[in-house]
Each structure stands twice: as structure tokens, then as C-alpha cells.
């Protein structure tokens, strides 16, 4: 019996373990994940961005996303696309997190 494909919610939860150490927030709540698609065949497509094009953590974050996908049961293939449109801004931080953390 094969492992079921994880839900988007389950994958988002796993991606929350990746912390942008410069800001101290996980990449999901920070708003770096622009899209997360899960196909029935176990292919996961992630569109993510960085806070700036010169982000020193870009390589690390991409590697960690790949690692999380590889270690998630039911994920057969992970595709990561780094995108810059729309440009990230602090308004993309989860509103509840933004309010509790910065106000």
C-alpha cells in the first residue's frame, strides 16, 4: 500500500519549521510561500520568494524547502520555483502574526 499524498495544509505545517533567521519567523507566516500545489501523483510545486533579491538566506531556504519535501511521506517529487513578482513586502506577513509580533 502506498503512502497517501499529503494535503496542502499538512505541507504548510511542515514548511513552518523553516525559519528565516534574520527575521525570526517561519517562511509560511512570513509570506514567502506564494503558491503550494499538490498533485494526486505526489508532485508538489512550491512558488516562493525572498524578502529581497539579495537575501543571504536564499540558498539555505531553498535547500530547506527541498529537504522538507524529500522527507515528507507521500511526496514523490518536489518542484521549487523562485519568483519575484509580486515583490515581497511586510504586508505579506500573516496578519495575526504581524499584529502580535510587531504591534
C-alpha positions in Angstrom: 0.0 0.0 0.0 1.4 3.4 -1.0 1.6 6.4 1.3 -1.2 8.9 0.7 -0.3 12.3 -0.8 -0.1 15.0 1.9 -2.6 17.9 1.9 -1.6 21.5 1.3 -2.3 22.2 5.0 0.0 19.4 6.1 2.8 20.5 3.8 2.4 24.1 5.0 2.7 22.9 8.6 6.0 21.1 7.7 7.3 24.2 5.9 6.6 26.2 9.0 9.7 24.5 10.5 11.9 26.6 8.2 12.8 29.8 10.0 14.2 32.9 8.3 16.8 33.5 11.0 17.3 37.2 10.0 13.6 38.0 10.8 12.9 35.1 13.2 9.7 34.0 11.5 8.9 30.8 9.6 8.7 31.1 5.8 4.9 30.4 5.7 3.9 33.1 8.2 6.5 35.4 6.7 4.6 35.2 3.4 7.5 33.7 1.4 5.3 30.9 0.0 3.3 32.3 -2.8 1.8 29.1 -4.0 1.7 25.4 -2.9 0.1 22.9 -5.2 -0.1 19.1 -4.6 -0.9 16.8 -7.5 -2.6 13.4 -6.9 0.6 11.7 -8.2 2.6 13.2 -5.3 4.2 16.1 -7.2 4.4 19.2 -5.1 5.0 22.6 -6.7 6.2 25.4 -4.5 6.5 29.0 -5.6 8.4 31.0 -3.1 10.2 34.4 -2.9 12.7 36.0 -0.7 12.4 39.2 1.3 14.9 40.8 -1.1 16.7 39.6 -4.3 20.0 39.9 -2.3 18.7 37.8 0.6 21.7 36.0 2.1 19.5 33.1 3.2 18.1 32.4 -0.3 20.1 29.3 -0.9 19.6 27.9 2.6 15.8 28.5 2.4 15.5 26.7 -1.0 17.6 23.8 0.3 15.5 23.5 3.4 12.3 23.5 1.3 13.7 20.8 -0.9 14.8 18.8 2.3 11.3 19.1 3.8 9.7 17.9 0.6 12.1 15.0 0.2 11.4 13.9 3.8 7.6 14.1 3.6 5.9 10.8 3.2 3.7 10.7 0.0 5.8 13.4 -1.8 7.2 11.8 -4.9 8.7 14.9 -6.5 9.2 18.5 -5.4 9.5 21.4 -7.8 10.6 24.7 -6.3 10.3 27.9 -8.3 11.8 31.1 -7.0 9.7 34.1 -8.1 10.0 37.9 -7.6 6.5 39.0 -8.7 4.9 40.4 -6.8 7.9 41.7 -4.7 7.7 40.7 -1.1 6.7 43.3 1.5 6.0 43.2 5.2 2.3 43.3 4.4 2.6 39.7 3.2 3.3 38.5 6.8 0.3 36.7 8.2 -1.8 39.4 9.6 -2.3 37.7 13.0 1.5 37.1 13.3 2.3 40.7 12.2 -0.1 42.2 14.7 1.0 40.0 17.6 4.7 40.4 16.8 5.1 43.9 15.7 2.4 45.9 17.5 
